C-alpha cells in the first residue's frame, strides 16, 4: 500500500505548487487575496538588487560547490579504493557530516570562521598576530565560507557514490590493461574515470539541486550577510514572504526558483530516459 502515501505526497506537492503559482499573479501582501497583476511581481523580483545578487551568488556557489565537492569525493573514493587498513573507520568518518543537520553545520562553521572566536583567534593566541582569516565578515569572500561548509557536509555523499562506481569497474579489463603495460595513471585516465561518467552526472545534479534550494546552511552561517553579500534565492523568498509581508512577490521568487530547478532536473530526466532506452535495445 505504498502508493497511498506516494499519492498523498504527490497531491500535496502539486496542489501547493499550483497555489504558489496562482499567488504569484495576485497583489497578495500579508494574506492571500484575489486579483490579477500579471507579471508585475516577477518584474519587481527580477529588477530587485536582492534577487540579482542572490542569482549571481547561486551561480558562484553552485558552480564551486558542485565541482569541488565532486572532486573531493572522487579523491577520497580513490584513496579508499586502495584497500587501505581502517577503510571502514575512514568511510564512517567521511560520511559522518551527512548525519549532521545543515543548521548544526552552519552554526559550528560560524564559530570556527568567526575572527573573534575561531581559527584566527587560535592562531593569534599561538603568537602569529598578523594572521588573518576573516572571510566571514569580508563581503567579497563570505560566499566562500558557505562553499567550504557545504563541501564539508556533502563530499562524503559524493565519495560513497564514486566508491561504489570504482568497485563496480570490471577487474578483467583492468588486468588486461596492466598486462599491456598500462600504468596506474593511464588506467585511471583511460578506463576507470570514463566509466564513472554516469555517476559524475548524478552527483552533479543532486548537488545542484541542493545548491539551488540551500537555505538553512546560509541562514545559520552568515544569515545572508555581511549586508546581503551571501544572499541566495531561498533567502530572498523567506525575506519577501515572512519579513516584508510581500506574499505575491515571495511566491514569484519561489516560482523562479522552481524554474531554475526544473532547468536542471528535466534535462537529467531526459538523459536518464535515453540511457534506459539504449540499454533496453542493446
N, C-alpha and C positions, 0 to 999 in steps of 0.2 A: 504493500500500500504506500510505497514511497512517492507515487505520483500525486497523492493528496497534498503533502507539504510543498512539493515542487510546484503544483498548480497554484496553491495559495501564494507562494513566493513570487511566481511569475505575475499573478494578478495584481499583487501589491506593487511590484516594480513598475508594471506597465501603467496602472492607474495613477500612481504618484508622478510618474514621468509626464503623462498627459496633463495632469493637473498643473504641474510646474510650467509646462509649455503654455497652457492657457493663461496662467497668472502673468507670464512674461509679456503678454499682449494687452494687459489691463493697466489702469492707473493705480493699482493697489499700493498702499503705503504701509500703515501699521497693521491693517487687517485686509483680507482679500475683498475686493469689490468688483462688480461687473463693469463693463465698459470696454472700449476698444481704442487703443492708441497706436495700433500698427507696429512699426519697427522703432518707435521712439525710444523705448527702453534699451533696445540693442544699440542704437546710435549713441545714446548717452554713455552706456558702459564702454563701448569701443573707443569713444573720444576721451574718456577719463584717464588721467595720468596714472591712477592706481592700477587700472587694467593693463595699460601699456607696459608699466614696469613689471607687473606680475607676469605678463606674457613673455617679456624678454628674459626674466628670471627663469621661467619654465623652460625656455629653450636652452639656457645655460645649464641649469640644474639637471634637466632631463638628459641632455647630451653627455655631460660629465659623469653623472651618476650611473647611467647605463653602461657607458664604455669602461669606466674604472671599476665598477662592481663586477662586471663580467670578466674583466682582465684579472682582477684579484681572485675571483672564484676559480678561474681557469688555472692560475698559477698554483693555488692551494690544492686543487684537484690533481694536477700533475705531480706535485710533491708527494701527496698521499698515495698516489698510484705507484710509487716506487717500492711499495710493500715494506715501509719502514716500521721499526719497532714502536709500539704505542700508538698505532694508527687509530684504534678505536677511541682512545682518550683524546687525541688531537681532533678527530672528527667531531666528537661531542663538544669540545671547546669552541670550534669554529661554528657549530650550529647553535650554540647557546644563545647568542644575541637574538635569534628568532623567537625565543621564549619570552623575551622582554618586550613590553609594550612600547610603542613609539613615544608615549608620554614620558615613561621612565628613561628611555634612551635620550630624549631631548633634555630632560632635567639634569641627568648625570653629565652629559656633554656640556651643558651650560655652566655647570660648576667647573669642569676641567678647563674650559676655554675662557672663563672669567678672569681677566687680568689681576683682579684683587684676591682671588681665591685659589685658582688652579695652577696650571703649568708655569705661567710666567712668575707667579709669586714663589713657587717652589724653587725655580732656578735663581731668582733674586736672593732667596734665603740661603742658597748654597754659595753665594758670593758673586755671581755673574749679574751685576746690577744693570748692565747695559742691554741685557737680553730683552727682546720684545716679541710677544706673541699675543697681540690684541686684536685678532681678526674679528672677534665677536662684536667689537664696538667700532670697527672700521667699515664704512659704508661700501667700499669697493671690494672688501674681502669677506664680508659677513656671509655672503651666499655660499662661500666655500666651506664654512663651518657646517652648513646643512648637508653639503655633499659628503664631507668626512663622516658625519654621524650616520647618514643614510647608507654609505658604503659599509661601515662597521656593522650596521643592522642586517644588511641584505646579502653581503658577499658569501656568507655561509650557505644561503639558499642556492646561489649560483654554483658554488662548489659542489653541493650534493648532486645537482643535475649533471654537471660536467663529469664528475667522478663516475656516475652511472654510465655515461656515454663512453668514457675511457675503458671501463670494464667490459663494455659490450663490443669493442672492436675485435674482429676475427683474429685470433692469435696466429692462425696459419699464414695469414697474409704478412704479418709482422716477421714471422720466422723466415718466410720466403725472401723478404726484403733483406733480412740480416745475412742470409746465405749469399745473396747477390752482392754483399759488401756495403750495404747502406748503413750509415752511422745513425746514432740516436736523433741528431738534429734533422737529418734528411727524412727519417721515418716519421717524426712528428710533423714535419712540414708537408710531406707529400702524401702521407697515409692517414695519420691519426687526426690531425686538425681538420682536414676536409670532411672527414666522417662526422665531425661534431657540428657541422653547419646547421642541421635542423634544430639541435639543442640550443645553439647560439641564438637563433632567431626566436625560439620560445623564451629563452631567458630575457632577451631584449624587449620582447612585447610585454612580458609580465612586469619587468622593471619599469617600463614606460608607463604602464597602467598605474603603477604605484606612484610614479613621479607626478603624473597629471592630477591624481587625487590626494596628494600629500597635504595634510592639514595639521594633525596633532603634533608631528615632529617639529614643524616650524613654530607652531603655537607655543610649545614648551621650550624650544631652544632660543628663538630670537623674538617671538611674538611679532614677526614681520619687520622688525627694526634692524639697525638704527633708523628711525624715521619710518619710511616704507621701503627701505632698501632690499629687504628679503621677502617682499610680498609675493605670494603665489595665488593662482586663480581661486583656490578653495578659500583662502583668507579674504579675498575680495567678496566672495559670495556671503561669507559669515558677516563681514563688516556691513555690507549693504542691507542684509536681511535683519540682523539682530542688534546692530549698534546704531545704524542710521534709520532703521524702520522704513526702508525703501524696498518693499516686498517685490514689486514688479521688476525693478532693476536687478535685484538679487536673483530672481528667477531667470531673468535674461542671461545673467552671468553664469548661472548653473547650466542653462541650455547650451551656452557657448562651450563650457567645459565638456558637456556630453558630446558635442560635435567633434571636439578635439580627440576625445576618447574613441569615438567611432572611426575617426580618420586613421587611428592606429589599429583597432580591432578588426574592422571589416576587411582590409587587405590581408591581415593574418588569417582570418577565417576563410577567405577565398584561396589563399595559398595552401591551407590545410586540406581544403576540399579537393584541389587539384592534385595534391600529393596522394590522397586516398584513391582518387580515380585512377591515377597512374599505377599505384600499387595493385589495384584490383584487376587492371588489364595487363599487368606484367606477366 
